[in-house]
Amino acid sequence: MERNLRKERIGVVVSDKMDKTIVVAVERKVKHPKYGKFVKKTSKFFAHDEKQDSHPGDTVRIMETRPLSKNKCWRVVEILERAK
């Protein structure tokens, strides 16, 4: 049986204060319905980080997964760029 495609997002780690959990901010540009200007919208995702090797400022790729806790249903796939 084939699994459905899982959503993937690329974002910046905002917090790593929790145990094996990071908060990832994903930014997108949305066109304003009336004025037509593109506005930046940010969504925050709680992601599971098993090895605890990502830190604030890192750019990471996260993938949707089964619910791991009340508000954690994403996991870290890879760290694309380390913070300076």
ABEGO torsion letter per residue (X at the ends): XBBBBBBBBBBBBABAABBGBBBBBBBBBBBBAAAGBBBBBBBBBBBBBAAGABBBGBBBBBBBBBBABAABABBBABBABBBX
